[in-house]
């Protein structure tokens, strides 16, 4: 049953990213958080995200503008270390409070409250036409790298800030895509390294061995969902789907923050 639920979720969510305008990592992480502890869900999502971007790197990486990569992605890599380390720190903090509701006891932990709140914030930002149209001066590229890298390391949400800061950096379409992919690969590699040498390894070891198989199955299902979605329709933003996905993300974020998930 776990395999069926997780693979179906990953399949559907990955396909929806092609129609909603949300990035793969932005939507998959809350989906994984329904089944895994939050730090493990973020690490599992990072594996999928990195694999997907490595594939794209082979296709469009040569189009990257390396001057922009240096100004944006190097600060992002350094900030990703801080963000990933902060996640590990939050994961080790004790329960904030507990409460009883409908005969069940729910625990509010710092990591769930923090990640749940970020999911809600980024869902609202991704849904906002004002934020989508935001374009920031190229002189702030290092700042954009810091914001994108930090939140990428902390919660996996790096795409929104990356696009806002790269869109006005004077890149053509091909260079914009290539530079964004290179940046995403750098941040994912850094944060997975930090996760791997910290408590994430312990979290995986503490879980049943079949969880590794679940992560692999979810990863393959995510790729299948993207493949099927790409065959059904070219990448567009359908407002109704976008709103539904955002509402689901907000619901998961609230559930995590309140200790229900």
C-alpha positions in Angstrom: 0.0 0.0 0.0 2.9 2.4 0.8 4.4 1.8 -2.6 1.1 2.4 -4.3 0.4 5.6 -2.5 3.9 7.1 -2.8 4.5 6.2 -6.4 1.0 7.4 -7.4 1.6 10.7 -5.5 5.0 11.2 -7.1 3.6 10.3 -10.6 0.7 12.7 -10.4 2.6 15.6 -8.7 5.5 15.4 -11.2 3.1 15.5 -14.1 1.2 18.4 -12.5 4.4 20.6 -12.4 4.2 20.7 -16.2 0.8 22.3 -16.1 0.8 24.3 -12.9 4.0 26.4 -13.4 5.4 25.2 -10.0 8.8 23.6 -10.0 9.3 19.9 -9.5 11.1 20.3 -6.1 8.5 22.8 -4.9 5.6 20.4 -5.3 7.3 17.1 -4.6 8.8 18.0 -1.2 5.3 18.5 0.4 4.2 15.3 -1.2 7.1 13.4 0.2 6.5 15.0 3.6 3.2 13.2 3.8 5.1 9.9 4.0 8.6 10.7 5.4 10.1 12.8 8.2 10.6 16.3 7.0 14.4 16.2 6.7 14.2 12.9 4.9 11.5 14.3 2.5 13.8 17.3 1.7 16.8 15.0 1.1 14.7 12.6 -1.1 13.3 15.5 -3.1 16.9 16.8 -3.6 17.9 13.5 -5.1 15.1 13.6 -7.6 15.7 17.3 -8.3 19.5 16.8 -8.8 19.0 13.8 -11.1 16.5 15.7 -13.2 18.8 18.7 -13.4 21.9 16.6 -14.3 19.9 15.3 -17.2 19.0 18.8 -18.3 22.6 19.9 -17.7 23.7 17.6 -20.4 21.2 19.2 -22.8 21.5 22.9 -22.0 24.5 23.3 -19.6 26.8 24.5 -22.4 24.5 27.5 -22.9 25.2 28.8 -19.4 26.8 32.2 -19.0 29.7 31.5 -16.7 30.1 35.1 -15.6 26.6 35.0 -14.2 27.2 31.6 -12.8 30.2 32.9 -10.8 28.3 36.0 -9.5 25.1 34.0 -8.7 25.9 30.4 -8.1 29.0 30.7 -6.0 27.2 32.8 -3.3 24.3 30.3 -3.7 26.6 27.4 -2.9 27.9 29.0 0.2 24.4 30.0 1.4 23.2 26.5 0.7 25.6 25.2 3.2 24.1 27.5 5.8 20.6 26.6 4.8 21.2 22.9 4.9 23.0 23.2 8.2 20.1 25.2 9.6 17.7 22.4 8.6 19.9 19.8 10.4 19.9 22.1 13.4 16.1 22.5 13.4 15.6 18.7 13.0 17.5 18.2 16.3 15.4 20.6 18.4 12.9 19.3 20.9 9.1 19.5 20.6 7.7 23.0 21.0 4.3 22.0 22.3 1.8 19.2 22.3 -2.0 19.3 22.3 -4.9 17.0 22.1 -7.6 17.2 19.4 -10.4 14.7 18.8 -8.7 12.2 21.1 -5.4 12.4 19.3 -2.2 14.0 20.6 -0.3 16.2 18.1 3.2 17.5 18.5 4.4 20.8 17.0 8.2 20.6 16.3 10.5 23.4 15.2 11.4 21.7 11.9 7.8 21.0 10.9 6.6 24.5 11.9 9.4 26.1 10.0 9.1 24.0 6.8 5.3 24.1 6.9 5.4 27.9 7.1 7.8 28.1 4.2 5.6 25.8 2.1 2.7 28.2 2.6 4.8 31.3 1.9 6.3 29.9 -1.3 2.9 28.6 -2.5 1.5 32.0 -2.1 4.5 33.6 -3.8 4.4 31.2 -6.7 0.6 32.0 -7.1 1.2 35.8 -7.0 1.2 37.5 -10.4 3.2 40.3 -8.9 5.9 38.0 -7.7 5.9 36.2 -11.0 6.5 39.5 -12.8 9.3 40.5 -10.4 12.6 41.3 -12.1 15.5 42.6 -10.0 18.5 44.6 -11.2 21.6 42.5 -12.2 23.7 44.3 -9.6 21.9 42.3 -6.9 22.9 38.9 -8.5 25.1 37.9 -5.5 22.2 38.7 -3.1 19.9 36.6 -5.3 22.4 33.7 -5.1 22.4 34.0 -1.3 18.6 34.0 -1.0 18.2 31.2 -3.6 20.9 29.0 -2.1 19.9 29.5 1.6 16.2 28.6 1.0 17.3 25.8 -1.4 19.4 24.3 1.4 16.8 24.9 4.1 13.6 23.8 2.3 14.3 23.0 -1.3 12.6 26.2 -2.5 15.2 27.9 -4.7 13.6 28.4 -8.1 11.4 31.4 -7.2 14.3 33.6 -6.1 16.6 32.3 -8.9 14.2 33.3 -11.6 13.5 36.7 -10.1 17.2 37.6 -10.0 18.3 36.0 -13.3 15.5 37.3 -15.5 17.0 40.8 -15.8 20.6 39.7 -16.0 20.8 40.2 -19.8 20.7 36.6 -20.7 18.9 35.2 -23.8 16.5 32.4 -23.4 19.0 29.6 -23.8 21.6 31.2 -21.5 18.9 31.9 -18.9 17.8 28.2 -18.9 21.4 26.9 -18.9 22.5 29.2 -16.1 19.5 28.3 -14.0 20.2 24.6 -14.4 23.9 25.0 -13.5 22.9 26.9 -10.4 20.3 24.3 -9.4 22.9 21.5 -9.8 25.4 23.3 -7.7 22.9 24.1 -4.9 21.5 20.5 -5.0 25.0 19.0 -4.8 26.0 21.2 -1.9 22.9 20.6 0.1 22.9 16.8 -0.5 26.6 16.8 0.7 25.6 18.6 3.9 22.6 16.3 4.4 24.7 13.2 3.8 27.3 14.0 6.3 24.9 15.0 9.0 21.7 13.7 10.6 20.0 12.8 7.3 22.1 9.6 7.1 21.0 8.7 10.7 17.4 9.4 9.7 17.6 7.0 6.8 19.4 4.3 8.9 16.7 4.6 11.6 13.9 3.9 9.2 12.9 0.5 7.8 15.1 -0.7 4.9 12.1 -0.7 2.6 12.1 3.2 2.8 15.1 3.2 0.4 13.0 1.3 -2.0 10.2 3.7 -1.6 12.4 6.6 -2.4 13.7 4.9 -5.5 10.2 4.0 -6.6 9.0 7.5 -6.0 11.9 8.9 -8.0 11.2 6.6 -11.0 7.5 7.5 -10.7 8.3 11.2 -10.7 10.3 10.8 -14.0 7.4 8.8 -15.5 5.0 11.5 -14.5 7.1 14.2 -16.1 7.4 12.1 -19.3 3.7 11.4 -19.5 2.8 15.0 -18.8 5.2 16.2 -21.5 3.5 14.0 -24.0 0.0 15.2 -23.0 0.7 18.9 -23.3 3.6 21.3 -23.7 4.6 23.3 -20.7 1.9 25.9 -20.0 0.4 27.5 -16.9 -3.2 26.6 -16.4 -4.6 28.9 -13.7 -7.1 26.4 -12.4 -4.5 23.7 -12.0 -2.1 26.2 -10.5 -4.6 27.3 -7.9 -5.5 23.7 -7.0 -1.8 22.7 -6.6 -1.2 25.8 -4.5 -4.2 25.1 -2.2 -2.9 21.5 -1.7 0.5 22.8 -0.8 -0.9 25.3 1.6 -3.0 22.5 3.2 0.1 20.4 3.7 2.1 23.4 5.0 -0.6 24.1 7.6 -0.8 20.4 8.5 2.9 20.2 9.1 3.0 23.5 11.1 0.2 22.2 13.3 1.7 18.7 13.8 -1.1 16.9 12.0 1.3 15.4 9.4 
